[in-house]
Amino acid sequence: MAVTNEQIRAQIVATIGEADSVLDVGCGNCELVRFLAQQVAKDAVGIDINGHKVYEQISGASDGNPRTVRCLKMDAQKMDLWEDGHFDAVVSTHALHEIADPNAALSEIRRVLKDGGTLLVADFTAGETRWNEDYFTPGQVRRMLNEAGFHSVQVEKVPGEHFMFALATK
Ligand SMILES: C[S@@+](CC[C@H](N)C(=O)[O-])C[C@H]1O[C@@H](n2cnc3c(N)ncnc32)[C@H](O)[C@@H]1O
C-alpha cells in the first residue's frame, strides 16, 4: 500500500478548503496545480526548479468561474517574484526531501505566506526505500518548521506507511 495522490488531494481539501491563492512548491508536471485551481483556489501557482512555463484558464468546480493555473521555473529557496504575505496557503508534495537547502526553502515559503496562512507538506519519511533517496523523519520536519518560525506545527506519520503530512501556520 502507498499513500495515493487521491488521499493527498483529500487532505489538501480538508486542511485548506477554499482560498484565493495557493502555491505548490516543487510542482513537477503542474498536475496538482490544475487540481488546486479546480477545487481549492481562484489563483493556483506552482513552482519547480526543473519546471516549465504553464498558463491556463480552467473552470472552478464549485462555481464554474474561470480560474488561473500557472506553473513557473523557480527555486523554492528564492521566490523573489512575490512580496511577503502573497499566498493564502502553500502545499508541497513529495518534494521537501529533494530541495538542496530545505531550511532556506521553508523560510522563503513562510515569507510568501500571509499571516495566519497554512502550509501543508506531504512527503515520504525515512525508511521508504522505493527510490533509494534520503527522507526526513517526522521529528526532523517538525524541528525544521519550528525553526523556520511556523506555529501550530503538527506532523503526523500515516500509520503503516513511510509517509507524513505536516501542517503549520504562519
Ligand atoms: C519527486 S518530485 C515531486 C513532484 C510533484 N510535487 C509530485 O508530487 O509528483 C520533486 C520535485 O521537486 C523539485 N525541486 C527540487 N528542488 C527544488 C527547489 N529548490 N525548488 C523548487 N523545486 C525543486 C524537483 O524538480 C521535482 O520536480
The ligand as a Gaussian input file, in Angstrom:
#p B3LYP/6-31G(d) Opt

LIG

0 1
 C        9.572000      13.869000      -6.611000
 S        9.203000      15.367000      -7.443000
 C        7.546000      15.674000      -6.919000
 C        6.739000      16.402000      -7.955000
 C        5.258000      16.639000      -7.568000
 N        5.147000      17.584000      -6.473000
 C        4.563000      15.357000      -7.225000
 O        4.056000      15.225000      -6.107000
 O        4.515000      14.472000      -8.109000
 C       10.125000      16.591000      -6.566000
 C       10.186000      17.910000      -7.311000
 O       10.870000      18.890000      -6.518000
 C       11.562000      19.736000      -7.412000
 N       12.583000      20.517000      -6.712000
 C       13.758000      20.076000      -6.181000
 N       14.446000      21.099000      -5.648000
 C       13.695000      22.218000      -5.821000
 C       13.867000      23.589000      -5.485000
 N       14.975000      24.028000      -4.875000
 N       12.898000      24.455000      -5.830000
 C       11.779000      24.035000      -6.472000
 N       11.562000      22.747000      -6.822000
 C       12.501000      21.847000      -6.507000
 C       12.126000      18.774000      -8.446000
 O       12.496000      19.421000      -9.634000
 C       10.947000      17.810000      -8.629000
 O       10.103000      18.173000      -9.699000

